Amino acid sequence: MTWTPITFEPGVWKDDSPLKAQGYYINADKIRFVNGLPETIYGWERASASALLGLCRGLFTWQDNARAAYAAFGTHLRLYVMDQDGTITDITPATSYEQSSISFATTNGSAVVTVTGWTHGLAADQKFKVENATVGAVGGVTLNGVYTVLTIESATSITFTAAQVASSSAGPTVVRVDITTYLSPGQVDGLGGLGFGTGGYGSGGYGGGASAYALYPRTWAFDSWGQNLLGSPRGGGLYEWAPNFNASELLTNGSFSSAAGWSVGAGWSVGGGFAAGSAGASSNLDQNVALQPGAWHLLTLNLTVSAGTLAAICGGATIGAGVTATGNYRRAFYAGGGAAPFRLMKDASFTGTLHDASVQVLTTAVQVPNAPTQIGSMFVTAERIAVACGSNLDGAFDALQVDWSDAEDHQAWTPTSANLAGGYTLPAGGRIVRGLRGARENVIWTTDALWSMRFNGNPNTVYDFVEMGRGCGLIGPNAAAQIAGVWYWMTPTGAFYAYGGAQPQLLSCTLARDVRDHLAWVQQDKIYASRVTGKNYAEIWWFYPDLRDGNECSRYVVYDTARGTWSCGLFSRSAYDDSAVFEHPLAADTSGGVWFHEKEFTQDGGARTWFVTSAFNTQGDGQLVVNGVRPDADDLQGGYAIAFTSRIRNVKGTAERSYPALGVTASTGERSVRVKGEQVSFTISGNAAPSYWRQGALAMDILVNTARR
């Protein structure tokens, strides 16, 4: 026997025929190339027992001041945060508070409740909260809790599923309740109908006004503001969340007496949990509170007002406008933290009663006041300036407008001579797709161009904007990632580019045509890029929706930034983050599961599947005969198989034959085979737990027989 070492060029080559790609691999799954040899990626396991509701299109990790790790997940339905123990909490922001009299009806034996008489403005799957109902139950169903809209019956009627099954058919019963409405759902799929999708080439148009965001799947942009999270759903406002999970009460209500910590001014009488104000001089109810540093708080007041105005003041700042009418008032406010005086101040004409005063730490995200209410994407610069890329700060939404806040103050967006807030309109480039903070500069992609945004220290201009290249825009808001100071991204035409501070460079890709030919173009905004780094690899992964599988991200391509090689495979991951905040990269799948990646050698303790397939090899007019295989692998865990395929091509056509797979273990020496054909390919694959393979000095006994004429 003559044993021939089997070597191939690293990487997967799909953009030519399996014969033209001779000397390369032509397909793979869960394979990377390290030092010229293929090996399996590491495993993945569940990061949380809980699941996300909705399709995750934004993932961000950061740490608080105590270096506790958090991960934010933005789906088309909700906003979540996960702590380092894997506990997932819904922090979807509240968008409105109201007190209303509406009707509830139940059906015996059903948990579905029908609501009528409420101009709700909600959508299916939207979250809302009901509390402080004036009746205990309707048909045995307690009206207190957080619910999700099941169906929209009309503009004034919805259904939802309660926590209890009704014990009787009841209602409609009019009930006065406090209702909190949370952020409305976003689009799950792209809705463009023509061309390359909803970006510059499709129905979204190059300008892309605010209304065009209804065509896009909801994506999220995140960044940290100190220990707080800033986030924006595409086309929505700017929201902030401080790391708080318990809505602790900070205000002692009691009887509003001095024994309960209150200072009672003239014109107030207290007792039985109520404070009554009478006309006369202006006066106050005061109490000192300990506010959570850098957090949002919720003020709740139940008032009966006959005349005059009552104002709430905390730390010297008025919380909203003065109250002049009877109702249950809830208002969010921001606090720098620490001890602060809390004051309820009536004017001279105020007559009314007050009870159930409350100040609690908010555990949900809150819309940042004064910031744009329609944002394409956002990020925070190294100077601690919040930036909105695509903005309606001046009124109408402008898809090429860049606005930014003052330094260290994300609530100050109006430019003055005393701050660094400002704005700039990009002169060309379609519409802004995404802006991100880089290692040395900020970068902004439009549908057509790449811009550099560099801090200049001049208070009149603050930033310089330089167009770095055209014809190299961004295909989707999450399709770019940075590693070692270099940005890598995918363009609206399916090309791959890199930028390290000079000119954008087109990457030579052996998989580009395969991606373009099968990409679900209308769903291009779902493409998600992330760096993936390890001890001996530094890669950029793009997860993308493939038409062969449906509308969601189902496949990936990988670029090895150190060696310039490419790989590919199957993975249903809609978001991925490798920021090193957690010990392992985090990812969200298309079913709402959250995963740690590059960990151990299994799929959540079970078997995982991988393979790599060689191109067809030939020797001129000769016929290849493979008589034996000497497998070799490094650090092998679990067995694997080698399977051959041969082809013969003549005037009758192409005859292809597949051979039974050869099982291989760590103790396998040689395996005899009998493979004959003008062209021969082989596939190495595994399905085990644990499973790890790195190709070693693979050798085969190969003969070449001269073809007969």
N, C-alpha and C positions, 0 to 999 in steps of 0.2 A: 504494500500500500504506500501511496505517496500522499502525505498529509500536507494540505495547503492552508496556510493561515488565511482566514476570512476577515478582510478589513473593508470598511466602508467610510466614506466621508461623513462627518457628523452632520446631523440635521435631517429634516424631512423635506423632500422635493416632490410637490404635487402638480406643479404648473407645466409639466410636459408629460409625455407618455411614460408608462412604467418601464419601457425599454430605453427611451432617451435618457431617463434618469439613472442609468446604470452607474453603479458605484456609490449610490445614495440609498437612503431609506425613503419609501414612498407613502408610508402611513404609520401612525402611531397613536397610542392613547396612554396617558399617565406616564409618559417617558420624557426625560430631559437628557441633554448631552453634556457630559462633564469630562474635560480633558480628552475630547475626541471620541468618547465611548458612551453608548446609551446606558441609562440606568432608570429605574423606576423613581417617580417622585415619592415623597413620604406620604403617610396616611392622613386620615382626617377623622375627627370624632365630634360628637355633639358638644357644643359649648354651653347649652342650656336645655333644660327639660321643657321649657315653654316655647311656643311658636309665635311668630309675628303674624298679624292680620294684614293681608295685602302683599303686593309685590314690592320688595325692597329695591329702591333705586338710589340709595345714598347710605354710605357707611363711613363713620368717622370715629377715631379713638383718641382719647386725651386723658390727662391726669388732673386731679384737683390739687389744692395746695398741700395736702397731706400725702401726695403721690399715690393716692388710690386711683385705679384704672377704671375708665368708663368707655362704653361704646354706644354711639347713637345710630339708630336705624330709621331711615325715613322711607315709609312705604306709600303707596298711592292712597291708603286709607288712614294711616296713623303715624305718629312719631313716638319712638320708643328709646329707652336707654337701658343698657345692661351693665351691672356692676361686675367686679372682678370675681364674684362668686357665681356668676351665671344667672342672677335674678333679673328678669326683664320687667320693666315698669312702663306703663303707658303714660307718656307726658304730652300727649296731643294738646295743643293750646286751646283754651277757651276763647271763643270769638264774640260771645255776647252773654249777658245776664238779663233775665227778665222775670217779672212776676205777672202771672196771667191766670184768668179763669177759663178753663177748657173742660171738655167733656171726655170721660173715659167710659168705655163699654167692654164687657167681658162676655165670653161664651163658655158655658159650663163644660168642664173637661178639657179646655184649651188654655194654653199659656199666652196666646196671642191677644193683645189688647188693642182696641181701636180708639184713636184719638180724633175728635172732631172739634170744630170751632176754634182752631188755632192757625193763624197765618204763619206757618212755620218756616218757610224758605229752606227746608232741609232737602237732602238727597238720600237715596238708598245707601245703606251702610254707614251713614253719618252717626256719630255718637252724640248723645245728649244726656243730661242729668236732671232728675226730678227729685225735689226735696221739699220739706216743710208743707206737705199737703194738709189741707184743712179737714180731710176725712182720713180715717185710719186705713180703710181698704174699700175696694169696689169688687164685688163678687168674690171675695176672699183673696184678692190680689192686693198686696201692699204697694202703694205708689211711692216708693223711695229707693233710688238707686241710679246707676248708670245703665243706659239702654242704647241699643242700636236700631236705627230705622230698618224695618223689615220691608215695607212697601210704601210707596207714595200713592195714596188714593186720590188726592186732589190737592189744590193749593192750601186747603184748610184741614186736611185729614191725612193721617198716617197710621200705620200699624207697627207694633214692636212686640218682641217676645219678653214676657216678664219672667221673674225668677220662680214664680209659683204657678201652678195650674189652677185655673178658676174653679171654685166650688159651686158656682151658680152663674147663670146668665144674668147680668145686671147692667144697668145704665141704658142710655148714656147719662152719666152722673156728672154734674158740673162741680169741679174741684178747683180751688185756688191753690196754685203751686208756684214754687220758685224753679225756674228752668235755666240751666246752663247749656249753651250750645257750643260744640267744639268744631274745630277746623273741618271744612267740608272735604269730601273725597276728591281726588284728582283723577285724571284719565289713566286707565290701565294700559291702553294700547295706543299706538300712533294711528291717526285717522286719515293721513294723506292718501290720495288715491292714485297719483301718477308719478312717474319719474323715479328719482332716487329716494324719495321719501318726503318727510315734512320739513326738510331743511331748505337750503338754497335751491335745490333742483326740483322741488316738488310743490305741493299745494300750499305750503306755509309761506312761500314768497321770500324774496330777499329782505324786504323791510321787516316783516313780521311784527305787526302791532300786537298790543296786549291781548286782543281777542284771538290771535293766532295760537296762543298757548293752549286753547281748548283742543288743538290738533295733536298735541304732544303727550306722550305718557308722562306722568308726574315724576320728576327727578328732584333730588334735594342737593343743596350745597351747604356744607358745614364748615365751621372753623371754631377755634377756642377764643374766648375773651377772658384772659386770666384763667380761673378755674371754671368759668361758666361756658356753656355751649351756645353758640349762635348758629341758627339754621334758617334756611329759606326754601320753601317749595317753589319750584320754577313757576314764575308768573304771580307769586304771592308776596307777602310781606316778610319782614325780618323778625325772627322770634328768638327769645333767650330763655335759657333754663339754668338755674343754679342747682348744684348737687344737694337737693333736699328730697327726702322720701316720706317724711312725717309732717302732716299739717298741724304743727304744734300751735296751741293757743297762747298768745302773748299778752292778751288784755284780760284783766280781771273784771268781769261784769258785776256779779253779785247784786247788791242793792244800790249800786252807785254811791255807796256811803264811804266815809273816810276810813272805816274799818276794812273796806275792800280796796283801799289804795287810791280812792278818788279824792280830788280836791273840788268841792262843790261851790260854785260861785253864786252870787246873789241872783234871785230870779229863778232859781232851780229848786225844786223839791223832789226828794228821792224816797223810795220805799217800795217793797214788794218786787224788786227787780226792775222797776220803772223809774225814769227821770222825767219830770214834767217841767216844762219851761213856760213862763208867763211873760207878757209884754212888760217892758221897762227898759232898763239899761242893758247894753250888751254884756254878756257874761259867759263863763266857760265851765265845762266839766273837764278836769285834767287828770291824767295818770301817766306815770313814767313807764315806758316799755323797753324791752331789750330786743332790738331788731337783729335779724340774721344778716351778717355782713354780705354785701354784694348780691342780695337776693330780692326776689319779688314777694310781696305780701298781698293779702286780700283783706280789705275792710268790708265788714257787713254791718248794716244798720237797719233796724226795723223802726219806722217812724209813722206817727200820725201827725200831720201838720194842718193846723187851722189857719195860720197866718205866718208871714215872715220867712226867714231863711236860716238854715243851720249849715255850718261849714265844718269839715273835718280837716285837721292840720296835724302833721306828724313831722317832728324835727324841723319845724319852721316852714315846711312846704305844704301848700294846700292840696288835698287829694280830690281832684276833680272840681266841678262847679258846685256851688252851694245848693242844698236841697230845699225845694220849695213846695213839694207835694207829698202826700201820703204814699208810702210804699216800702218795699224791702230793697235796699240799695247794696250793691256789691261792686267794689272798685279795686282794681289792682294798682299797686304802686311800688316803686323801686326804692330801696334803702341802702345807704352806704354801710349801715350796721352799727351796732353798739347801742348804748342807752340813749333814748330820745324821749322828749315830752310828747304825749299824745293829747290832743285837745279837740273837744267838740264845742264850737263857739256859735252862740245864737246872736242874731242881731236884736235891736231894741224892740222890734215888732213881733218877734217869734212867739207863737203859742202852739204848743203841741207836746206830745209824749214820745219817749224813746225807750226801747228795750232791746235786749240781745245784741248789744254792741260787741263786735268781735274783730280781732286782728290776728290772722293766721299766716304762717309761712306757706307760700304756694309751692305745690309739688309738680305743677304742670308748666309748660313753656308759656311765655307771655309775649305779645307783640310789642316790639320796641317802639316807643312813641317818637314821633318826628322823623323816623326813617321812611324811605319810600315804601309805599304799600303794594307796588308791583315791581318785582325784581326778577331779572333773568337768572343771575347767579350772584353769589357774594363770596368774599374772602376777607381776611384780616391781614394787614401788612405787618412787617417787622416793626414799624413805628407805632403800632397799636391804633391803626386807623381802619375802620370798617368800610369796605368798598362794595358798591352795588354796580354790577355790570348789566346794563339794560335797566332803565329806571323811569319812574314817573314822578320824580321829586318836584319837577317844575309844572306838573299838571298832567298832560298827555304822556302816555308811555312812549319812550324812544328806545328802540332796540340797539342803537349805537351810542347811547349816552352812558358815561361812567360818572357816578357821583360818589363822594366819600365824606365821612364824618370828620369831626375834629379828632386830634390825637388824644387818646385816653378818655374820650367821651363819645360813645356810640349813640347817644341821644341828641347830639348837636350836629345837624346836617346843613344848617343855613350858614353860608360863608359870611364872615365878618372880618374886620381888620384885626380882631383879637384872637382868631382861631385859624386852624389849618383846613377847615372844611372847604370843599370845592367840587368842581365838576369839569368834564371835558367830553366833547362829542367827537367820536372817531369820524374822520372825513369820508371814509369808504370802507368797504369790506363786507357788505351784506347786512348781517345782524350779528351781534355778539352771541357766541355759543357758551363760552366759559371764561372766567378769569381765575387765576390761581397765584398764590404766593410761591415764589421760587427761592433758591438758595442765595442768589445775588440780586435778583430783580423779580418784579411781578410780570406775569405774562397774560395776555388776553388774546383769545382766538375768536375770530369771526368765522362766518361760513366760507370765507375766501382767503383770509390773511392771518398772520401772526404779528402781534404788537408787543413791544416791550414797554412797561410802565415803571419808570425809575424815579425814586425819591431824589429831589434836587436841593431840598432845604430852603428854597425860596418861598416865603409865605404867600407870595402873590400867585405862584403857579403850582407849587408843592411837588408836582410830578411832571416829568417829561415823557411824552408818548412818541415812540419811534416805530414805524412800520418795518419789520424785519424780513418779511417776505410775503409774496402773493401766490395764489394757487396752492396754498398749503394750510387751508382752514381746518376746522375740527368737525368731525362727523356727528358727534354727540357730546353732551356736557360732561359725561364721565369717561370719555374715551382717551384721556391723557393721564400720564403718570410720570413721576420724576425719580431718577436714581442717580446718585453721585453728582448732583448738580446739572444733569442733562434731562431734558424733557423728551418723551417719546409719545407719539399720538398717531391716530388714524384719521385720514382726511375724508371729505365727503365723496371722493371718487374711489375710496378703498385702498389708497396708497398709505405707506407708513413713513413717518418722518421723525427726525431727531433734531434737537436744538440745544446747544450748550453755551450760547452767548454770542455767537457769530451769525452765520447764515443757516437757515434751516436746511437740513440735508436729507435727501430722499434715501431711504433704506432699501437695499436690494433684498427682496423677499421671495423665497421659493414657494410660498403658499398664497401669494396675493391674489392670483387669478381664481384659485379655488374658493377663497373667501368671497371675492366679489361675485362670482357666479352663483353662489348659494345664499348670500346674505339676504335676510328679510328686510329689504331696503326701507319700507315704510316704518319698520320698527328700529331704525338705526339709532334712535336716541337711547335705546336700552343698552347699547354697547358699554361695557365697563372695563376699565384698565386699572391695573395695580402693579406695583413692583412686588417681586418675590425674591428674597435674598436668603442665602445660607452661607455656610462655611466656604464652599467652593463654587457657588453660582450666584449670579446677579441677573435676574430676568425681569422682563415686562410681559405680563399676561393680558390678553384682551379676550373677554368673554362676549359672545355675540349670538344673536338669534339667527338660526339657520332654517331656511325654508323647508329643508328635508325633515325637520322635527316640529315645526310650528312657529309660534310668534314670540316665544320666550328664549332667553339665553340658554343655549343647549350645548355649545361648542366653544372651543378656545384655540387661540394661537399664542405661541410663546416665542419671544425674541431673547436670545442670550446676548446681553449687551457687551460681554467681554470677548466673545468669540464670533459674533455675527451669525449664529446659526438659528434655525427655526424648528419648532416642533408644534404639535397640535393634538387635539383629542376631544373627548366628550365630557361635559360637566354642566349640570343645571345650576349655575351660580349667577345670581343677578347683581351681586355686589361683593366686593372683596377689599380688604385693607391689611396692609403689612407695614404698620408704622412702628413696630417694636414696643408699643405701649403694653400690650399683652405679650405673654411669652411666645405665643404662636400667632400666625396670621388668622384673621377672622373673616368669615364669609357667610352670606345669606343665600339659601337656595330658593328656587321658584315656588316652593311649597310653604315658605315661612320658617324653615328650620335654620338654626344658627350653628355654625361649625368652626372648630379649630382646624387649621390645615398645617401641613408639613410636620405632623406629629405621629410618631410611632409608625407602624407598618400595616395597619388594618383600616377597614371602613367601619368606624365606630364599633370595633371589636369583631366584626365579621369579615368575610372574604372580600377582597377587592380584585377587580379585573384590569389587566393591562396587556398591551401587545406592541410589537414593532415589526414592520414588514419591510423586507428589502425590495429593491427594484429587481426586474428580471435581468439576469445576466446571460450573456451569450459569448461565444468564441467564434466569430466569423461564420464559416459554413459548417463548422463542426457541431457535433451533437454532444451535449454534456451528459455525463453519467456520474451520479453521486452514489458512492458505495458505502460511505460511512460518515459518522459525525463524532467528533471529540468535543463535547460541550465544555465550557469553562466559564465560571462566574465568580464574582467576588462578593463576600458577605451575604451569601444566598440564604434567604428565609422562605420556606415553602418551596414546593416543586414548581416546575414550569414545563412547557411543551415546545417542541420544534416541529413545524409542519411545512411540507414542501408542496409547491405547485409547479408544474412544467407545461410548456407550450410547444407545439409543433405547427409551423405555418407553411402551407404549400398552396398549390393551385386550387385545392378543395376548400381552403379557408384556414381557420385557426382551430386547432384541437387543444383543449386545456384539460389537464388532469390534476386532481388533488390527491395527496397521499395521506394515509393515516398518521396522526400526530405521534411523535415519540415523546414519552414521558421522561423527564430528567429530574434527578434529585442531586443532593450534594455528593452522594457516593457513586454517581454514574460515571463510568469510565468511557467506553466507546459504545456507540449504537450503530448497528448495521442497517442500511437502507438500500433501496434500489430505485433511484430516480433517474429517468431518462427524458431528454427533451432538448430542443434547440435553445430554449430559454428556460431558466430555472430561477424561482424566487422562493424565499422561505419566510415564515412568520414565527417569531418567538413570543409566547404568551403565557400568562399566569392567572390563576384564580384561587387564592388561598388566603388564610389568615393565621399567622402574619405572612406577608409577602413582600420580599425585596429581592431585586436582581440587578447586578451590574455586569455587563458583558466583559469577559476576560479574553483569553487567547483562543477564541473559537477556531477550530480547524475542521476541514472536511477532506475526505478522500475523493478527489475529482479526476475523472479521465475525460479526454476530448477525443471522440471518434470522428474521423473524417467523413463528411457526408457523402453518400453515394450519389452519382449523377445518372 
